[in-house]
Amino acid sequence: MIIQNKVLTSTEKLEVKTFLVGNAIIQVKEGAIKADESGTAIRNAKKWATIHAELILRSDIGKIVFDSGGVRNSLSHKFGQRKLDAVQAIPAAIKIGKVVSISDDFDGKPIKNIVLVAPIKIGSEEKSFLCIRLVKNVGDDVRFSIHEVFDIVDLKNTAIPFQTPGTDLTVGPQRGIAMYLNILRDVLDVKD
């Protein structure tokens, strides 16, 4: 499967916005993954992912591998309890989340970065938005790479730079949290 770059049209942004402000796709248990006597937080997250590892097939982006390696990689990019809790939502979000961006690799490697989003609920908290980046290598391989979790407060945090809507929200030097926040802001700010 050849994956082409994708930037959402205004109509597609509205569809994704409707999806995000709708019902959460999954509610996960708060504090289910954490450091305890059996291991560190990352070790326990990897155990959870090993038990729940799966190959997910999507018609738009092909197969996606969810496994402990992807969870380890994601958590090596800084984490707190909310991000640990969200690990439980990753398979569901990969299955039914909405693709919001497909772009070439930031550093020019022969891979594609696929960003998808989904509304989730952690414990009794208000709904959060889960952003997932998948990496498509040359060939037929898509691996889960990183995830971030945001809520409305995060989206209103003006300390995180905002890139002007309409520009490519996936280009460097903007990366990481700022990139995901700006993708969410761009989608959620679209007018009905």
Buried (B, 14 or more C-beta within 10 A) or exposed (E): EEBEEBBBEEEBBBBBBEBBEEEBBBBBEBEBBBEEEEEEBBBBBBBBBEEBBEEBEBEEBBBBBBBBBBBBBBBEEEBEEBBBBBBBBBBBBBBEBBBBBBBBEBEEEEBBBBBBBBBBBBEEEEBBBBBBBBBBEEEEEBBBBBBBBBBEEBBEEEEBEBBEEEEEBBEEEBEEBBBBBBBBBBBBEBEE
